[in-house]
Amino acid sequence: MKKKRRYLTATMADGYVKTIGPTTDSFTHYWRIVAELENGKTEVFWGHARSLAEARRKRAPAEEAARMRGWKGFAFEIVELVETPA
C-alpha cells in the first residue's frame, strides 16, 4: 500500500512557522537550536524527529556544540508537528 504524502507544520513560540513536505515519513516533532555567537550574530540549526524522546536527545549534543564552538548561549526548543493541507 502506498503511503500518503503529507505536509507537517511546526509553529514555534516566537511565531516562526516551518513546513516540512511533502513527506511520507512519520515525523512527530520539530527541534530548533538558536545559537548566540560571540560576535553577536545568531545561527539556527533544526531538524525533525520520529518521537519526542528522539528530539529531546538532541539537547546534549547542543550543549557540547556550545562548549566546542564558544557560543555565548543558545535556546533549544521542541514543538509537535501538525499535519496541514498542501
MOPAC internal coordinates of N, CA, C and O (Angstrom, degrees):
PM7 1SCF
backbone

  N    0.0000 0     0.00 0     0.00 0    0    0    0
  C    1.4456 1     0.00 0     0.00 0    1    0    0
  C    1.5258 1   109.65 1     0.00 0    2    1    0
  O    1.2310 1   120.75 1   -46.64 1    3    2    1
  N    1.2973 1   116.17 1   133.36 1    3    2    1
  C    1.4491 1   121.67 1  -177.52 1    5    3    2
  C    1.5352 1   110.36 1   -77.23 1    6    5    3
  O    1.2310 1   121.05 1   -46.88 1    7    6    5
  N    1.3425 1   115.60 1   133.12 1    7    6    5
  C    1.4636 1   120.15 1   179.23 1    9    7    6
  C    1.5278 1   109.98 1   -75.57 1   10    9    7
  O    1.2310 1   121.36 1   -35.42 1   11   10    9
  N    1.3140 1   115.01 1   144.58 1   11   10    9
  C    1.4536 1   121.82 1   179.99 1   13   11   10
  C    1.5291 1   110.00 1   -76.83 1   14   13   11
  O    1.2310 1   120.74 1   -48.13 1   15   14   13
  N    1.3235 1   116.18 1   131.87 1   15   14   13
  C    1.4600 1   120.58 1   174.05 1   17   15   14
  C    1.5194 1   107.84 1   -80.11 1   18   17   15
  O    1.2310 1   121.19 1   -42.39 1   19   18   17
  N    1.3313 1   115.34 1   137.61 1   19   18   17
  C    1.4489 1   119.27 1  -177.99 1   21   19   18
  C    1.5214 1   110.37 1  -144.81 1   22   21   19
  O    1.2310 1   121.07 1   -15.28 1   23   22   21
  N    1.2999 1   115.55 1   164.72 1   23   22   21
  C    1.4566 1   122.39 1   175.70 1   25   23   22
  C    1.5214 1   108.35 1  -106.80 1   26   25   23
  O    1.2310 1   120.86 1   -39.23 1   27   26   25
  N    1.3161 1   115.96 1   140.77 1   27   26   25
  C    1.4623 1   121.76 1   179.76 1   29   27   26
  C    1.5220 1   107.77 1  -122.12 1   30   29   27
  O    1.2310 1   120.63 1   -45.15 1   31   30   29
  N    1.3227 1   116.40 1   134.85 1   31   30   29
  C    1.4598 1   120.95 1  -176.58 1   33   31   30
  C    1.5154 1   110.74 1  -124.13 1   34   33   31
  O    1.2310 1   121.63 1   -43.44 1   35   34   33
  N    1.3332 1   114.48 1   136.56 1   35   34   33
  C    1.4574 1   122.59 1   174.78 1   37   35   34
  C    1.5203 1   107.85 1  -114.42 1   38   37   35
  O    1.2310 1   120.39 1   -46.79 1   39   38   37
  N    1.3224 1   116.86 1   133.21 1   39   38   37
  C    1.4639 1   121.34 1   175.26 1   41   39   38
  C    1.5244 1   107.61 1  -118.23 1   42   41   39
  O    1.2310 1   121.13 1   -64.73 1   43   42   41
  N    1.3271 1   115.44 1   115.27 1   43   42   41
  C    1.4591 1   121.16 1  -177.14 1   45   43   42
  C    1.5298 1   110.38 1   -81.70 1   46   45   43
  O    1.2310 1   120.51 1   -16.29 1   47   46   45
  N    1.3241 1   116.64 1   163.71 1   47   46   45
  C    1.4603 1   122.23 1  -177.92 1   49   47   46
  C    1.5276 1   112.04 1   -60.41 1   50   49   47
  O    1.2310 1   120.17 1   150.02 1   51   50   49
  N    1.3361 1   117.28 1   -29.98 1   51   50   49
  C    1.4645 1   120.25 1  -179.23 1   53   51   50
  C    1.5278 1   112.69 1   -85.09 1   54   53   51
  O    1.2310 1   120.28 1  -175.53 1   55   54   53
  N    1.3516 1   117.08 1     4.47 1   55   54   53
  C    1.4568 1   121.21 1   178.18 1   57   55   54
  C    1.5179 1   114.92 1    95.93 1   58   57   55
  O    1.2310 1   119.82 1   170.86 1   59   58   57
  N    1.3342 1   117.96 1    -9.14 1   59   58   57
  C    1.4589 1   121.15 1   178.27 1   61   59   58
  C    1.5199 1   109.14 1   -64.41 1   62   61   59
  O    1.2310 1   120.81 1   -45.20 1   63   62   61
  N    1.3379 1   116.06 1   134.80 1   63   62   61
  C    1.4636 1   121.40 1   179.98 1   65   63   62
  C    1.5219 1   108.75 1  -119.67 1   66   65   63
  O    1.2310 1   120.49 1   -50.21 1   67   66   65
  N    1.3266 1   116.68 1   129.79 1   67   66   65
  C    1.4621 1   122.95 1   178.48 1   69   67   66
  C    1.5182 1   107.78 1  -122.70 1   70   69   67
  O    1.2310 1   120.53 1   -53.46 1   71   70   69
  N    1.3376 1   116.59 1   126.54 1   71   70   69
  C    1.4638 1   121.23 1   177.30 1   73   71   70
  C    1.5183 1   108.70 1  -112.00 1   74   73   71
  O    1.2310 1   120.93 1   -46.23 1   75   74   73
  N    1.3056 1   115.82 1   133.77 1   75   74   73
  C    1.4618 1   124.00 1  -179.89 1   77   75   74
  C    1.5184 1   107.48 1  -115.00 1   78   77   75
  O    1.2310 1   120.45 1   -48.04 1   79   78   77
  N    1.3211 1   116.75 1   131.96 1   79   78   77
  C    1.4556 1   118.09 1   174.73 1   81   79   78
  C    1.5064 1   113.16 1   138.20 1   82   81   79
  O    1.2310 1   121.87 1    -3.61 1   83   82   81
  N    1.2950 1   114.02 1   176.39 1   83   82   81
  C    1.4641 1   126.86 1     6.16 1   85   83   82
  C    1.5288 1   111.58 1   -72.93 1   86   85   83
  O    1.2310 1   121.17 1   -35.61 1   87   86   85
  N    1.3117 1   115.38 1   144.39 1   87   86   85
  C    1.4620 1   121.34 1  -178.04 1   89   87   86
  C    1.5219 1   110.66 1  -143.28 1   90   89   87
  O    1.2310 1   121.35 1   -25.57 1   91   90   89
  N    1.3093 1   115.02 1   154.43 1   91   90   89
  C    1.4672 1   120.69 1   172.27 1   93   91   90
  C    1.5263 1   110.11 1  -109.03 1   94   93   91
  O    1.2310 1   120.60 1   177.59 1   95   94   93
  N    1.3465 1   116.46 1    -2.41 1   95   94   93
  C    1.4683 1   120.75 1  -179.86 1   97   95   94
  C    1.5230 1   111.13 1   -68.91 1   98   97   95
  O    1.2310 1   120.91 1   -24.57 1   99   98   97
  N    1.3079 1   115.86 1   155.43 1   99   98   97
  C    1.4614 1   122.13 1  -176.19 1  101   99   98
  C    1.5330 1   111.99 1   -96.49 1  102  101   99
  O    1.2310 1   120.42 1  -130.42 1  103  102  101
  N    1.3228 1   116.80 1    49.58 1  103  102  101
  C    1.4604 1   120.03 1   178.30 1  105  103  102
  C    1.5248 1   109.96 1   -70.56 1  106  105  103
  O    1.2310 1   120.74 1   -38.70 1  107  106  105
  N    1.3307 1   116.20 1   141.30 1  107  106  105
  C    1.4654 1   120.88 1  -179.95 1  109  107  106
  C    1.5242 1   113.04 1  -120.74 1  110  109  107
  O    1.2310 1   119.97 1   157.50 1  111  110  109
  N    1.3513 1   117.66 1   -22.50 1  111  110  109
  C    1.4563 1   120.73 1  -175.41 1  113  111  110
  C    1.5375 1   111.03 1  -138.38 1  114  113  111
  O    1.2310 1   121.53 1   -27.70 1  115  114  113
  N    1.3241 1   114.67 1   152.30 1  115  114  113
  C    1.4563 1   124.06 1   177.71 1  117  115  114
  C    1.5196 1   107.02 1  -118.83 1  118  117  115
  O    1.2310 1   120.42 1   -43.41 1  119  118  117
  N    1.3317 1   116.81 1   136.59 1  119  118  117
  C    1.4595 1   120.17 1   177.15 1  121  119  118
  C    1.5201 1   109.08 1  -123.78 1  122  121  119
  O    1.2310 1   121.60 1   -29.54 1  123  122  121
  N    1.3451 1   114.54 1   150.46 1  123  122  121
  C    1.4651 1   119.87 1  -178.71 1  125  123  122
  C    1.5201 1   109.00 1  -143.64 1  126  125  123
  O    1.2310 1   121.50 1   -42.18 1  127  126  125
  N    1.3279 1   114.73 1   137.82 1  127  126  125
  C    1.4657 1   122.18 1   173.93 1  129  127  126
  C    1.5251 1   106.66 1  -117.21 1  130  129  127
  O    1.2310 1   120.64 1   -56.01 1  131  130  129
  N    1.3224 1   116.37 1   123.99 1  131  130  129
  C    1.4622 1   121.27 1   173.45 1  133  131  130
  C    1.5189 1   105.93 1  -110.27 1  134  133  131
  O    1.2310 1   121.22 1   -71.99 1  135  134  133
  N    1.3302 1   115.27 1   108.01 1  135  134  133
  C    1.4619 1   121.39 1  -175.48 1  137  135  134
  C    1.5210 1   110.27 1   -96.47 1  138  137  135
  O    1.2310 1   120.90 1   -47.15 1  139  138  137
  N    1.3220 1   115.88 1   132.85 1  139  138  137
  C    1.4552 1   121.46 1   175.63 1  141  139  138
  C    1.5298 1   107.74 1   -96.24 1  142  141  139
  O    1.2310 1   121.03 1   -64.08 1  143  142  141
  N    1.3297 1   115.63 1   115.92 1  143  142  141
  C    1.4595 1   121.08 1  -176.94 1  145  143  142
  C    1.5246 1   111.26 1   -83.89 1  146  145  143
  O    1.2310 1   120.68 1   -16.63 1  147  146  145
  N    1.3171 1   116.30 1   163.37 1  147  146  145
  C    1.4705 1   122.11 1  -179.58 1  149  147  146
  C    1.5279 1   111.97 1   -59.55 1  150  149  147
  O    1.2310 1   119.82 1   148.24 1  151  150  149
  N    1.3371 1   117.96 1   -31.76 1  151  150  149
  C    1.4682 1   121.16 1  -177.94 1  153  151  150
  C    1.5334 1   113.08 1   -84.38 1  154  153  151
  O    1.2310 1   120.37 1  -173.20 1  155  154  153
  N    1.3402 1   116.89 1     6.80 1  155  154  153
  C    1.4575 1   120.85 1   177.80 1  157  155  154
  C    1.5224 1   114.65 1    91.44 1  158  157  155
  O    1.2310 1   120.29 1   169.05 1  159  158  157
  N    1.3179 1   117.05 1   -10.95 1  159  158  157
  C    1.4628 1   120.76 1   178.29 1  161  159  158
  C    1.5279 1   109.76 1   -80.76 1  162  161  159
  O    1.2310 1   121.11 1   -10.53 1  163  162  161
  N    1.3218 1   115.49 1   169.47 1  163  162  161
  C    1.4634 1   119.86 1   176.74 1  165  163  162
  C    1.5173 1   109.83 1  -123.07 1  166  165  163
  O    1.2310 1   121.39 1   -26.10 1  167  166  165
  N    1.3092 1   114.94 1   153.90 1  167  166  165
  C    1.4624 1   123.25 1   173.39 1  169  167  166
  C    1.5125 1   107.02 1  -127.78 1  170  169  167
  O    1.2310 1   120.69 1   -38.04 1  171  170  169
  N    1.3298 1   116.29 1   141.96 1  171  170  169
  C    1.4523 1   120.88 1  -179.09 1  173  171  170
  C    1.5254 1   109.34 1  -117.94 1  174  173  171
  O    1.2310 1   121.11 1   -47.27 1  175  174  173
  N    1.3302 1   115.47 1   132.73 1  175  174  173
  C    1.4558 1   123.35 1   175.75 1  177  175  174
  C    1.5209 1   106.50 1  -123.82 1  178  177  175
  O    1.2310 1   119.96 1   -38.96 1  179  178  177
  N    1.3134 1   117.68 1   141.04 1  179  178  177
  C    1.4612 1   119.37 1  -177.97 1  181  179  178
  C    1.5231 1   110.37 1  -149.79 1  182  181  179
  O    1.2310 1   122.13 1   -13.70 1  183  182  181
  N    1.3134 1   113.53 1   166.30 1  183  182  181
  C    1.4570 1   120.00 1   176.93 1  185  183  182
  C    1.5123 1   109.80 1  -172.03 1  186  185  183
  O    1.2310 1   121.24 1     0.50 1  187  186  185
  N    1.3151 1   115.24 1  -179.50 1  187  186  185
  C    1.4591 1   120.27 1   178.48 1  189  187  186
  C    1.5205 1   107.92 1  -132.78 1  190  189  187
  O    1.2310 1   121.63 1   -22.62 1  191  190  189
  N    1.3247 1   114.48 1   157.38 1  191  190  189
  C    1.4627 1   120.32 1  -174.22 1  193  191  190
  C    1.5183 1   110.26 1  -137.41 1  194  193  191
  O    1.2310 1   121.12 1   -18.54 1  195  194  193
  N    1.3132 1   115.46 1   161.46 1  195  194  193
  C    1.4644 1   121.37 1  -178.82 1  197  195  194
  C    1.5262 1   113.27 1   -90.45 1  198  197  195
  O    1.2310 1   120.76 1  -179.35 1  199  198  197
  N    1.3505 1   116.16 1     0.65 1  199  198  197
  C    1.4674 1   120.11 1   176.72 1  201  199  198
  C    1.5172 1   108.58 1  -162.46 1  202  201  199
  O    1.2310 1   120.88 1   -17.72 1  203  202  201
  N    1.3187 1   115.92 1   162.28 1  203  202  201
  C    1.4576 1   120.68 1   176.09 1  205  203  202
  C    1.5263 1   110.04 1   -64.70 1  206  205  203
  O    1.2310 1   120.48 1   140.24 1  207  206  205
  N    1.3158 1   116.68 1   -39.76 1  207  206  205
  C    1.4707 1   120.73 1   179.44 1  209  207  206
  C    1.5291 1   110.87 1   -60.98 1  210  209  207
  O    1.2310 1   120.40 1   137.64 1  211  210  209
  N    1.3326 1   116.84 1   -42.36 1  211  210  209
  C    1.4680 1   120.55 1   178.62 1  213  211  210
  C    1.5253 1   110.17 1   -62.96 1  214  213  211
  O    1.2310 1   119.87 1   137.77 1  215  214  213
  N    1.3214 1   117.86 1   -42.23 1  215  214  213
  C    1.4617 1   121.64 1   179.60 1  217  215  214
  C    1.5338 1   110.48 1   -64.71 1  218  217  215
  O    1.2310 1   120.27 1   138.83 1  219  218  217
  N    1.3260 1   117.09 1   -41.17 1  219  218  217
  C    1.4747 1   120.90 1  -179.83 1  221  219  218
  C    1.5210 1   112.04 1   -62.59 1  222  221  219
  O    1.2310 1   120.50 1   150.01 1  223  222  221
  N    1.3244 1   116.65 1   -29.99 1  223  222  221
  C    1.4714 1   120.35 1  -179.73 1  225  223  222
  C    1.5284 1   112.55 1   -68.28 1  226  225  223
  O    1.2310 1   119.38 1   171.14 1  227  226  225
  N    1.3168 1   118.79 1    -8.86 1  227  226  225
  C    1.4730 1   121.95 1   178.28 1  229  227  226
  C    1.5280 1   111.40 1   -79.34 1  230  229  227
  O    1.2310 1   120.01 1   164.20 1  231  230  229
  N    1.3216 1   117.59 1   -15.80 1  231  230  229
  C    1.4653 1   120.14 1  -176.84 1  233  231  230
  C    1.5377 1   112.29 1   -65.88 1  234  233  231
  O    1.2310 1   119.71 1   135.50 1  235  234  233
  N    1.3069 1   118.15 1   -44.50 1  235  234  233
  C    1.4725 1   120.72 1  -178.96 1  237  235  234
  C    1.5288 1   111.53 1   -59.69 1  238  237  235
  O    1.2310 1   119.09 1   133.51 1  239  238  237
  N    1.3455 1   119.35 1   -46.49 1  239  238  237
  C    1.4610 1   118.43 1   176.09 1  241  239  238
  C    1.5389 1   112.60 1   -62.86 1  242  241  239
  O    1.2310 1   120.15 1   149.90 1  243  242  241
  N    1.3317 1   117.32 1   -30.10 1  243  242  241
  C    1.4708 1   120.27 1   177.61 1  245  243  242
  C    1.5252 1   110.17 1   -66.50 1  246  245  243
  O    1.2310 1   120.48 1   139.03 1  247  246  245
  N    1.3263 1   116.68 1   -40.97 1  247  246  245
  C    1.4620 1   120.26 1   177.92 1  249  247  246
  C    1.5231 1   110.76 1   -63.85 1  250  249  247
  O    1.2310 1   120.54 1   139.64 1  251  250  249
  N    1.3196 1   116.57 1   -40.36 1  251  250  249
  C    1.4706 1   121.22 1   177.41 1  253  251  250
  C    1.5275 1   110.41 1   -65.01 1  254  253  251
  O    1.2310 1   120.01 1   137.66 1  255  254  253
  N    1.3234 1   117.59 1   -42.34 1  255  254  253
  C    1.4711 1   121.69 1   178.21 1  257  255  254
  C    1.5260 1   110.74 1   -62.10 1  258  257  255
  O    1.2310 1   120.32 1   141.56 1  259  258  257
  N    1.3281 1   116.99 1   -38.44 1  259  258  257
  C    1.4624 1   120.76 1   178.88 1  261  259  258
  C    1.5306 1   110.71 1   -60.72 1  262  261  259
  O    1.2310 1   121.01 1   137.05 1  263  262  261
  N    1.3232 1   115.68 1   -42.95 1  263  262  261
  C    1.4715 1   119.64 1   178.66 1  265  263  262
  C    1.5304 1   110.76 1   -67.85 1  266  265  263
  O    1.2310 1   120.44 1   132.37 1  267  266  265
  N    1.3276 1   116.76 1   -47.63 1  267  266  265
  C    1.4669 1   121.34 1  -176.04 1  269  267  266
  C    1.5283 1   112.41 1   -65.30 1  270  269  267
  O    1.2310 1   120.38 1   141.69 1  271  270  269
  N    1.3189 1   116.87 1   -38.31 1  271  270  269
  C    1.4601 1   120.60 1  -174.76 1  273  271  270
  C    1.5197 1   113.61 1   -96.35 1  274  273  271
  O    1.2310 1   120.24 1   176.11 1  275  274  273
  N    1.3214 1   117.15 1    -3.89 1  275  274  273
  C    1.4496 1   120.49 1   176.56 1  277  275  274
  C    1.5245 1   114.62 1    72.32 1  278  277  275
  O    1.2310 1   120.44 1  -146.78 1  279  278  277
  N    1.3287 1   116.77 1    33.22 1  279  278  277
  C    1.4603 1   119.31 1   177.51 1  281  279  278
  C    1.5168 1   109.44 1   -65.02 1  282  281  279
  O    1.2310 1   120.35 1   -34.81 1  283  282  281
  N    1.3310 1   116.94 1   145.19 1  283  282  281
  C    1.4658 1   121.32 1   173.96 1  285  283  282
  C    1.5227 1   109.77 1   -70.38 1  286  285  283
  O    1.2310 1   120.72 1   148.19 1  287  286  285
  N    1.3077 1   116.22 1   -31.81 1  287  286  285
  C    1.4534 1   121.94 1   179.58 1  289  287  286
  C    1.5142 1   109.51 1  -179.22 1  290  289  287
  O    1.2310 1   120.90 1    -4.71 1  291  290  289
  N    1.3265 1   115.89 1   175.29 1  291  290  289
  C    1.4602 1   119.68 1   177.28 1  293  291  290
  C    1.5170 1   110.05 1  -158.68 1  294  293  291
  O    1.2310 1   121.59 1   -24.08 1  295  294  293
  N    1.3221 1   114.56 1   155.92 1  295  294  293
  C    1.4621 1   121.63 1   174.36 1  297  295  294
  C    1.5225 1   106.74 1  -113.33 1  298  297  295
  O    1.2310 1   120.75 1   -47.07 1  299  298  297
  N    1.3176 1   116.17 1   132.93 1  299  298  297
  C    1.4637 1   121.79 1   178.23 1  301  299  298
  C    1.5194 1   107.01 1  -118.12 1  302  301  299
  O    1.2310 1   120.53 1   -57.27 1  303  302  301
  N    1.3288 1   116.60 1   122.73 1  303  302  301
  C    1.4603 1   121.09 1  -176.34 1  305  303  302
  C    1.5234 1   110.56 1  -130.83 1  306  305  303
  O    1.2310 1   121.53 1   -32.60 1  307  306  305
  N    1.3203 1   114.68 1   147.40 1  307  306  305
  C    1.4670 1   121.74 1   175.79 1  309  307  306
  C    1.5193 1   107.48 1  -132.79 1  310  309  307
  O    1.2310 1   120.84 1   -45.70 1  311  310  309
  N    1.3370 1   116.00 1   134.30 1  311  310  309
  C    1.4680 1   120.41 1   173.16 1  313  311  310
  C    1.5256 1   108.83 1  -134.76 1  314  313  311
  O    1.2310 1   121.45 1   -23.67 1  315  314  313
  N    1.3126 1   114.84 1   156.33 1  315  314  313
  C    1.4591 1   120.91 1   177.73 1  317  315  314
  C    1.5168 1   109.70 1   -76.66 1  318  317  315
  O    1.2310 1   120.86 1   -39.23 1  319  318  317
  N    1.3265 1   115.97 1   140.77 1  319  318  317
  C    1.4643 1   121.62 1   175.03 1  321  319  318
  C    1.5257 1   109.34 1   -83.60 1  322  321  319
  O    1.2310 1   121.04 1   -38.14 1  323  322  321
  N    1.3322 1   115.61 1   141.86 1  323  322  321
  C    1.4526 1   121.89 1  -179.90 1  325  323  322
  C    1.5261 1   108.17 1  -121.06 1  326  325  323
  O    1.2310 1   120.62 1   -46.54 1  327  326  325
  N    1.3234 1   116.42 1   133.46 1  327  326  325
  C    1.4611 1   119.77 1   178.17 1  329  327  326
  C    1.5282 1   109.14 1   -70.21 1  330  329  327
  O    1.2310 1   121.30 1   -48.18 1  331  330  329
  N    1.3403 1   115.12 1   131.82 1  331  330  329
  C    1.4625 1   121.01 1  -178.88 1  333  331  330
  C    1.5182 1   109.98 1  -128.06 1  334  333  331
  O    1.2310 1   120.31 1   -25.53 1  335  334  333
  N    1.3426 1   117.02 1   154.47 1  335  334  333
  C    1.4665 1   119.46 1   178.68 1  337  335  334
  C    1.5267 1   111.89 1   -66.87 1  338  337  335
  O    1.2310 1   120.75 1   -25.04 1  339  338  337
  N    1.3191 1   116.17 1   154.96 1  339  338  337
  C    1.4749 1   122.12 1  -177.52 1  341  339  338
  C    1.5004 1   113.42 1   -61.85 1  342  341  339
  O    1.2310 1   120.10 1   180.00 1  343  342  341

